Amino acid sequence: MRKLFLLLLCLSTVLSCISCNDITADEIAKQTDEQTRYETTDTTQFPPDTTQQTDNEPIDVAEFILDWEKSIENYLDQKRKEHPDKLFFNEPDDEPFVVCYYTLKEKNIADSLIAKHNMKILFPHAVINPLSSIKMIMLKFAMEDFTQGLYDKMEEIKNADPLIETLIVGVEGGVRIAYLPNIDYYCKDAKAIEHIVLSPILVAEDSADLIIRSREEYDRYIDQMKSSYNTDYHLELLEKQRDLYDNAFFAENALIVTRIITRGSGSIKLSVNNVYTSGDKAYVVVKTVEPGGGGTADMKYQSFSISVKQSDIANINELITLD
């Protein structure tokens, strides 16, 4: 049985590969700059909705679903091989569903064909939409409802009606690719430390990763930010933020402020996965979650403010954000 599979892979933003484990902060920054330049111009998102163009030959439903699942794993395996410095996984925020399209020979016949073939009775669990202007009928099923017997009924309708040209079957949803830096790639003895992600404070556009250990340092930071922001709104906000952390806070805690992380779409979600120490360095590992099915055309700019224990970073001289 001949089948033509069209794997619609909208590839994720290309991540820069790092060539060795002895990595400096400058090299990491260079990598991030290169990644950001790509992401700000790349309009593609990432895999895979698998669509099977049946080419007028029937499909095996179980094999079709298995191929879709394999396509996701194959994509993840490919990204892992290309970027050993990162961990990739699927983190869907919705259930996958099967979408079937009848393509029609004429416009404005979709409603009559739905009625003619009693589709709403034959497929009671389906969402059925007549797409007359583009000569299609769409039927959407929950994955568990899409059985071989159901598909065979759809095939019978297609074969019996000369006004129906083809039946296209695809899977949508159920895919949301996430990735984060693999801390073991950067250092083998990393130790996760206790941390709390706080509401972010203002940072400058060209900000660097920073550890603030005292109220005096924090006051200097706020004053520095006031020289970068000159609107009444930002100056008022900075004064409010000055009051967030007092001497009592810094007696036991330090404040980590990360550089701004940039992504090519505001729909991309960023979060702190963990904070590690190794030798005299601390690492903030940021997880990226790509939007399933494409994202908005705006840019993402995000910094994180994180509370850590003073005792955990007493010997730390350098902070590196890995994203």
C-alpha positions as CSV (number, residue, x, y, z in Angstrom):
1,M,0.0,0.0,0.0
2,R,1.6,3.2,-1.2
3,K,1.5,6.2,1.2
4,L,2.9,9.7,0.9
5,F,3.7,11.3,4.2
6,L,4.2,15.0,4.3
7,L,5.9,15.9,7.5
8,L,5.3,19.6,8.2
9,L,8.3,20.4,10.2
10,C,8.4,24.1,11.1
11,L,11.9,24.0,12.5
12,S,12.7,25.7,15.8
13,T,15.1,28.5,16.2
14,V,18.6,27.2,15.5
15,L,20.6,27.0,18.6
16,S,24.3,27.7,18.5
17,C,26.6,24.7,19.2
18,I,29.4,25.0,21.7
19,S,32.5,23.1,20.8
20,C,34.2,22.4,24.1
21,N,33.5,22.1,27.8
22,D,36.1,24.7,28.9
23,I,33.8,27.7,28.3
24,T,34.2,31.3,29.3
25,A,31.5,33.8,30.0
26,D,32.6,35.7,26.9
27,E,32.1,32.6,24.7
28,I,28.7,32.0,26.2
29,A,27.7,35.7,25.6
30,K,28.9,35.4,21.9
31,Q,26.9,32.2,21.5
32,T,23.8,33.9,22.9
33,D,24.3,36.9,20.6
34,E,24.5,34.7,17.6
35,Q,21.4,32.8,18.7
36,T,19.5,36.0,19.3
37,R,20.4,37.4,15.8
38,Y,19.0,34.3,14.2
39,E,15.9,34.3,16.4
40,T,15.0,37.9,15.7
41,T,14.9,37.2,12.0
42,D,13.6,33.7,11.8
43,T,9.8,33.4,11.4
44,T,9.6,29.7,11.5
45,Q,8.6,27.8,14.6
46,F,9.0,24.1,15.1
47,P,7.8,20.7,14.5
48,P,5.8,18.7,13.6
49,D,2.3,18.4,12.7
50,T,2.3,15.3,10.6
51,T,-0.1,15.4,7.7
52,Q,-0.7,12.4,5.5
53,Q,-1.8,13.0,2.0
54,T,-3.5,9.7,1.2
55,D,-3.2,10.1,-2.5
56,N,-6.6,8.3,-2.8
57,E,-5.2,5.2,-1.0
58,P,-6.5,4.2,2.5
59,I,-4.3,4.4,5.6
60,D,-3.8,2.2,8.6
61,V,-4.9,4.4,11.5
62,A,-2.7,2.7,14.1
63,E,0.4,3.0,11.9
64,F,-0.5,6.7,11.1
65,I,-0.7,7.6,14.8
66,L,2.5,5.7,15.5
67,D,4.3,7.6,12.7
68,W,3.2,10.9,14.2
69,E,4.5,10.0,17.6
70,K,7.8,8.8,16.0
71,S,8.1,12.0,14.1
72,I,8.2,14.0,17.4
73,E,10.8,11.7,18.9
74,N,12.9,11.8,15.7
75,Y,12.8,15.5,15.8
76,L,13.9,15.7,19.4
77,D,16.7,13.1,18.8
78,Q,17.9,15.2,15.9
79,K,18.1,18.4,18.0
80,R,19.8,16.5,20.8
81,K,22.5,15.3,18.4
82,E,22.9,18.8,16.9
83,H,23.1,20.6,20.2
84,P,24.7,18.4,22.9
85,D,24.8,21.5,25.2
86,K,21.0,21.4,25.5
87,L,18.2,19.2,26.6
88,F,15.2,18.9,24.4
89,F,11.8,17.5,25.3
90,N,8.1,17.8,24.3
91,E,6.0,19.7,26.8
92,P,2.5,19.9,25.3
93,D,-0.1,22.2,26.8
94,D,-3.0,20.5,24.9
95,E,-4.1,17.1,23.7
96,P,-3.5,16.2,20.1
97,F,-6.4,15.8,17.8
98,V,-6.9,14.4,14.3
99,V,-8.1,16.8,11.5
100,C,-9.5,15.5,8.3
101,Y,-10.1,17.5,5.2
102,Y,-12.3,16.6,2.3
103,T,-11.2,18.6,-0.7
104,L,-14.1,19.4,-3.1
105,K,-14.4,20.1,-6.8
106,E,-16.6,23.1,-6.4
107,K,-17.2,26.0,-4.0
108,N,-20.5,26.4,-2.0
109,I,-21.3,22.7,-1.8
110,A,-19.8,21.8,1.6
111,D,-23.1,22.2,3.5
112,S,-25.1,20.1,1.0
113,L,-22.5,17.3,1.1
114,I,-22.5,17.3,4.9
115,A,-26.2,16.9,4.8
116,K,-26.2,14.4,1.9
117,H,-23.9,12.0,3.7
118,N,-25.4,12.5,7.2
119,M,-21.9,13.4,8.5
120,K,-23.2,14.9,11.7
121,I,-25.0,11.5,12.5
122,L,-22.2,9.3,11.2
123,F,-19.5,11.2,13.2
124,P,-21.3,12.5,16.3
125,H,-18.1,13.2,18.2
126,A,-16.6,15.3,15.4
127,V,-16.4,19.1,15.0
128,I,-17.5,19.6,11.4
129,N,-16.9,22.8,9.6
130,P,-18.0,23.6,6.0
131,L,-15.2,25.6,4.3
132,S,-17.1,26.4,1.2
133,S,-14.9,29.3,0.0
134,I,-11.8,27.1,-0.1
135,K,-13.6,24.0,-1.3
136,M,-13.2,21.9,1.8
137,I,-15.0,20.2,4.6
138,M,-13.1,19.9,7.9
139,L,-13.7,17.2,10.5
140,K,-11.9,17.3,13.8
141,F,-11.7,14.3,16.2
142,A,-10.2,13.6,19.6
143,M,-7.3,11.2,19.1
144,E,-9.0,8.4,21.0
145,D,-12.2,8.8,18.8
146,F,-10.3,8.4,15.5
147,T,-10.6,4.6,14.9
148,Q,-10.0,2.5,11.8
149,G,-13.8,2.0,11.4
150,L,-14.4,5.7,11.5
151,Y,-11.7,6.4,8.9
152,D,-13.1,3.6,6.7
153,K,-16.5,5.3,6.7
154,M,-14.8,8.6,5.6
155,E,-13.1,6.7,2.8
156,E,-16.4,5.2,1.7
157,I,-17.9,8.7,1.4
158,K,-15.0,10.0,-0.6
159,N,-15.1,7.0,-3.0
160,A,-18.8,7.3,-3.5
161,D,-19.1,11.0,-4.3
162,P,-17.6,12.4,-7.5
163,L,-17.7,15.9,-6.0
164,I,-15.1,14.9,-3.3
165,E,-11.5,14.8,-4.7
166,T,-9.3,13.7,-1.8
167,L,-9.3,13.0,1.9
168,I,-6.4,14.5,3.9
169,V,-5.7,13.3,7.4
170,G,-3.4,15.2,9.9
171,V,-2.6,15.6,13.5
172,E,-2.6,19.0,15.3
173,G,-1.7,20.0,18.8
174,G,0.1,17.8,21.3
175,V,3.5,19.3,20.5
176,R,5.3,22.1,22.3
177,I,9.0,21.8,22.2
178,A,11.0,22.9,25.3
179,Y,14.7,23.1,25.8
180,L,17.2,24.2,28.4
181,P,21.0,24.2,28.7
182,N,22.5,20.9,30.0
183,I,24.5,22.0,33.1
184,D,26.7,18.9,32.8
185,Y,28.0,20.2,29.5
186,Y,29.4,23.3,31.2
187,C,30.6,21.8,34.4
188,K,30.6,18.2,35.9
189,D,30.4,19.2,39.6
190,A,27.5,21.6,39.6
191,K,25.5,21.8,42.8
192,A,21.9,23.0,42.7
193,I,21.2,25.6,45.3
194,E,18.0,26.9,47.0
195,H,16.5,29.9,45.2
196,I,13.3,31.9,44.9
197,V,12.3,33.6,41.6
198,L,11.0,37.1,42.5
199,S,9.2,39.8,40.6
200,P,11.8,41.2,38.2
201,I,13.3,44.6,38.8
202,L,14.3,47.0,36.1
203,V,17.4,46.3,34.1
204,A,19.3,48.2,31.4
205,E,19.2,47.0,27.8
206,D,22.9,46.2,27.9
207,S,22.8,44.8,31.4
208,A,25.2,42.0,32.5
209,D,24.5,39.2,35.0
210,L,24.8,40.6,38.5
211,I,24.9,39.5,42.2
212,I,23.8,42.1,44.7
213,R,24.9,41.2,48.2
214,S,24.1,44.2,50.3
215,R,21.6,47.1,50.7
216,E,24.4,49.5,49.8
217,E,25.0,47.7,46.5
218,Y,21.3,47.6,45.8
219,D,21.0,51.4,46.3
220,R,23.9,51.9,43.9
221,Y,22.1,49.6,41.4
222,I,18.9,51.6,41.7
223,D,20.7,54.9,41.3
224,Q,22.5,53.5,38.2
225,M,19.2,52.4,36.7
226,K,17.7,55.9,37.3
227,S,20.4,57.3,35.1
228,S,19.3,54.9,32.3
229,Y,15.6,55.6,32.6
230,N,14.4,59.2,32.6
231,T,10.6,58.9,32.3
232,D,8.5,59.8,35.3
233,Y,6.9,56.3,35.2
234,H,10.3,54.5,35.4
235,L,11.7,56.8,38.0
236,E,8.7,56.3,40.2
237,L,8.9,52.5,39.6
238,L,12.5,52.4,40.6
239,E,11.9,54.2,43.9
240,K,9.2,51.6,44.6
241,Q,11.6,48.9,43.8
242,R,14.2,50.4,46.1
243,D,12.0,49.6,49.0
244,L,11.6,45.9,48.1
245,Y,14.9,44.8,49.7
246,D,16.2,46.1,53.0
247,N,19.1,45.3,55.3
248,A,17.1,42.4,56.9
249,F,16.7,40.8,53.5
250,F,20.4,41.1,52.7
251,A,21.4,39.8,56.1
252,E,20.7,36.2,54.9
253,N,20.0,36.6,51.2
254,A,21.6,37.9,48.0
255,L,19.8,39.1,44.9
256,I,20.7,37.7,41.5
257,V,19.7,39.9,38.5
258,T,20.2,38.3,35.1
259,R,21.0,39.9,31.8
260,I,18.1,40.4,29.4
261,I,17.2,37.3,27.5
262,T,15.9,37.8,24.0
263,R,13.7,35.6,21.9
264,G,12.1,36.1,18.5
265,S,8.5,35.9,19.6
266,G,6.6,37.1,22.6
267,S,4.7,33.8,22.7
268,I,7.9,32.0,23.8
269,K,7.9,31.2,27.5
270,L,11.0,31.6,29.6
271,S,11.4,30.4,33.2
272,V,14.2,29.7,35.6
273,N,14.9,25.9,35.7
274,N,17.5,26.0,38.4
275,V,20.5,27.8,39.9
276,Y,23.8,26.0,40.3
277,T,27.2,26.7,41.7
278,S,30.5,25.2,40.6
279,G,33.9,26.4,41.9
280,D,33.7,30.2,41.9
281,K,30.9,30.4,39.3
282,A,27.1,30.4,39.7
283,Y,24.8,29.5,36.8
284,V,21.2,30.4,36.2
285,V,19.7,27.9,33.8
286,V,16.7,29.2,31.8
287,K,14.2,27.0,30.1
288,T,12.6,28.0,26.8
289,V,9.2,26.7,25.7
290,E,8.2,27.3,22.1
291,P,4.6,28.0,21.3
292,G,2.8,25.1,19.7
293,G,1.7,26.0,16.1
294,G,3.6,29.2,15.7
295,G,3.9,32.4,17.7
296,T,3.3,36.1,17.6
297,A,5.6,38.4,15.6
298,D,6.7,40.5,18.5
299,M,10.0,40.2,20.4
300,K,10.5,38.7,23.8
301,Y,12.7,40.5,26.4
302,Q,13.0,39.1,29.9
303,S,15.3,39.3,32.9
304,F,15.0,37.4,36.1
305,S,15.4,38.5,39.8
306,I,16.3,35.6,42.1
307,S,16.8,35.3,45.8
308,V,19.6,33.0,47.0
309,K,21.2,32.4,50.3
310,Q,24.3,34.4,51.1
311,S,26.0,31.3,52.4
312,D,25.5,29.4,49.1
313,I,27.3,32.1,47.1
314,A,29.9,33.3,49.5
315,N,32.8,32.1,47.2
316,I,31.1,33.0,43.9
317,N,33.0,35.6,41.8
318,E,31.1,35.2,38.5
319,L,27.4,34.7,37.5
320,I,26.5,33.2,34.1
321,T,23.0,32.9,32.7
322,L,22.6,29.9,30.4
323,D,19.7,29.9,28.0
